[in-house]
Amino acid sequence: MKMAISAFVAAGLLAAAPASAQTKVAIGISGWTGFAPIVLAKDAGIFAAHGVAAEYKFIPQKDRHLAIASGDIQCAATTVETWIAWNANGVATTQIFQMDKSYGADGMVTRNSFQKISDLKGKTIAASAPGTAPYFTLAWFLKKNGLGIKDVTVVNMEPGPAAQAFIAGQNDAAMTYEPYLSSVRDKPEAGKIIATTLDYPMIMDTFGCTPKFLADNAAAAKAMAASYFAALEMIKKEPARSHEIMGAPVKQSGEAFAKSASYLRWQDRDANKAFFAGEFKTFNKEAADLLMEIGVIRSVPDLDKLANTSFIQ
């Protein structure tokens, strides 16, 4: 998708572009609302203004590590615990900045007859494959309510299809996220949202790349972090236009996208520094223990080497 450069970019960012050739990079994302600033950075010309010839590719989370391993992409956005799984399973990656925190944008939907998550024992729940955020979120929600993955039947479906199937009457429950979660919000007769990340705050997304890309392209990595923060500034200064650009790839109007985005918080540079200094470390420990428990990983990688915060300084 090609968009005209915004007035915001033209006024302030073009001066940041270096005279040298732009660094090419392919980034793996999904239609998750929290990843949309990557879309904005590309389609509004922010990456280019910072000297990065970036392209984004929509790749399901269950396949994103395979795309990294094959060299099809060099960088990706995904949930914090996913980087633990990727590194534990032989796909070396390093996080360089935080993107968002979910404030109700990820959740579990159930039929109206269920009153609490523990009622789902023995029931069928749609969720993405092991190693993905929805599967991990399901395990997290179940554990907090005295159940485990083995207490339910999991049908592997991606978040969009899982929500569509649920609305069509399939499965007792489903794990999904924005913008698909709102499709269930809008169909109360089909079911209800029984829990979200407002109840269990544990979905946080970060951006990372292969160690080789970072070693070979340190300036470009720093430029990508700067581009992300610049995209957040554009959202503040040109919200309507930004929402239109970010909603377009998932066929949302600007207004609908803004509604989806209200259920998360993008993280600026100061929030990034605070996150990596504290919450990142404590969450990684709990997440690694759960990943071991549900069999996604067989050993815990060095949690102190999963991020390089020099690019956000």
SULGILIN-V953760 format. One line per field, one symbol per residue. burial: I if it has 24 or more other ideal C-beta (glycine too) atoms within 12 Angstrom, else O. A space follows every 10 residues. Layout:
burial=???
//
This chain:
burial=OOIOIIOIIO OOIOOIIOOO OIIOIIIIII IIIIIIIIII IIIIIIIIII IIIIIIIIII IIIIIOIIOO OOIIIIIIII IIIIIIIIIO IIIIIIIIII IIIIIIIIII IOOIOOIOII OOIIIIIIII IIIIIIIIII IIIOIOIOIO IIOIIIIIII IIIOIIIOOO IIIIIIIIII IIIIIOOOOI IIIIIIIOOI IIIIIIIIII IOIIOOIOII IIIIIIIIII IIIIIOOIIO IIIIIIIIII OIOIOIIIII IIIIIIIIIO IIOOIIOOII OOIIOIIIOI IOOIOIIOOI IOIOOIIIIO IIO
//
